[in-house]
């Protein structure tokens, strides 16, 4: 399937990965503070932030300062779809096209996900779309909550830089799942399980899954 113009490309640039990591660790920093943290010019940092916002990873808001004048703009990672219009559009798109693609045989959900119900299905579809659009070629196991991934664009990094990139991506996946209500959570990400693949492990919150299977009598 041809890649769309809205496919994720922002995190192929390592400085954006560093920037997202700082935002994950230190929410509500200003542009100037972020530029200093990543060692980039303010204008370059602003451009990178624009890409991260456009792709639904970061949100911006004015920070009340209790004084006259324009309040400073601060940034944080998106863990609620209402924080970012692009994130909302992505989820709406998945909910609209996911069932259609499954009906015509162009997409499927693992049996374990189907057992957990519609909420899990929406979470899984949203996560897989992100992974696919990021070029990670997700392949889901049919019976276990595991997804094999192609090694990320930062395979060439070494040591602390590679660890940083893996950590940022793992936290991003948790934030994406948090945007869609459901039982699935990130259990762990095993980077470079083989020379060319990584593995994502999911788990189901048992209380939520039980509510979906056996809803309380009204």
N, C-alpha and C positions, 0 to 999 in steps of 0.2 A: 504494500500500500504506500503511495507517495507520502512523503513527510509533509506535514502542514506548515504554513508560515508561522503558526503559533506554537510549534514544537519547542521544547525547552532547549536552549542553547547557552544560557547564561553561565552555567556552572562548568562549561568547558574551559573557561578562563580562570586560572588558578587564583588571581587576585580577587575575583568575586567569591570564590570559595572561602578565602581568608576573611573577606569582609562579612560574609554571612555568618561565619564562625564567631566573629567578634560580636555581632548583633545577637546571636543566640546566647552568648555568655553574658552580655552586658546590654540588656534591653534599654531603650529610651535614651541612647546617646545622640548627641547632635552630629551634624555633618562634619564640623570641625574636629570633634573628638574622634569620630570614626576615621577620618583621614589621618590623624596623628597615630591612631592605634595600628593602622595597616601600613603606614609609611608611604602614603600616596598624596599627590597634590589634591587639593579640595575639588577642583574641577573634574579630575579623573575619578575621584570617589563618587562625586555626584552622578557622573555618567554610569558608573557601575551600579549605583543604587537604583537608577532609573530602570535598568534592565531587570534587576531582582524584583522590583515592584511590578513591572509589566508581566513578569512570569509568575506572579502570585506567591513569591517566597517571603517578601518583606512588605510591611505596611508603614505608613508615615502618618503622623498626627501632630498638631500643635501642642506644645507642653505649656499649660497655664503657668504663668510666672508671677501673678499677683501684682503686676505693675503695668503702667501704660506702655504702649508700643506693641510691635508685632511679636507674638510669642515665638520662641525657637521651635523648629521642626525636629522631632525625634523619631527614631526608627526601632521597630521590633519585628521578630520573626512571626510569620502568620501561623497560628495554631487554631484559628477560628475563621471559617470562610467569610464571615461578615466583616472581617478586617480588610479585605482586599477584593475588588471587583473581579479581577482576573481569576482568583481562586474560586469565587462563586460561579463564574461562567464555566470553568473547567468541570466542576461537580454537576452543574445543570446539564452540560453536554454529555457526560458519562451516563447520567440517569436517562437521558433521552435516547441515546444511540445504543447503549449496552444491550437492552432487550432485543432491539432490531437486529444487531449483528449476531446474536446467539440464534435467533430464529432462522436466519439465512445461512448459518453454519460458518460464519467468519470469526466467531469468538466463542469461547466456552469458559465455564467456571469449574474448578476441581470439585469432585464429589463432596469432599469435606467442607468446602465453602457452601455448597448448596444445602447441605444438612443443617447448617447454622442459620439459614433463613435469608430474607431479602436484605436486611441491614448489612449482614456480612458480605453479601454479594455486591452491594453498592460500595462498600469500603474496598473490597478486593478489586473491583473494576477501576476505581479511582487510582488506587496504588499502581496497578498494572499499566494504566495509561501513562502515568508519570514515568514509570521505569522504561516503557517502550519509547516514549517521546524523548527520553534522555539518552537513547541509544544503547540501553543496557540489555536488550534482547531477553526479556524475562521468559522463563519456561517453568511453569508451575507443576509440582508433583500432584498427582491426582488423589492420593490418599492421605498425604501428610501436608501440614501447613508449611511447606518449604517452596521457595522460588529460586531457581538457579539464574544467575546474572552473568552477562559478559563483563569482563574486567573493565573498570571505568576509564575515562580518558586520562586519568592521573596515574596510570600504571607506571609511567616513567619516573615518578617521584621516588625519592628515597627517604628512609628514616622518619624523622619527625614530621616532614611535610606530607608524606603518605598517610601517616597516622592521623594527622589533622584533617586531611581531606575525607578519610573514611569516617571519622567521628562526626564531621559536619553533615555528611550524607545520611548517616544513620539517624541523627536528630531530625533532619528534614523529613525522613520517611515517617517518623513518629508524629511530627506535626501534621503531615498530610492525612494520616489515618485519623488524627484527632478532629479533623474538619468534617468528618462524616460519622454520624452516630452509629455505633454498632459494637459487636463483641470483640473484633479483632484488635490485637495489639502487636507491636514489634517485640519479639522475644530476643532477637539478636541478629547481628550481621557478621558473617564470617568473611572477611576480605581475603581475596586471593586464595580460595580454598584449593584451587589448582593454579597452574601458571596463568591461565587465561579466564578463570571464572571465580565469582564470589557467590555466596549463598545468603539469602534472606530467610529467616525463620519467623513465623508468626505463631501466636497463641490466641486462644479464644477465652474471653472472660466468662467463666462458667455461669455466674449469676445472670448475666445478660442473655446468654444462650438459652438458659432454662426458661427465662421469661418468654422468649420467642417461641419455644416449643410448647410450653405449658402455661399460657397466660392465666393470671389469676381470674377467678370468676368475678363478674361484676355484680 
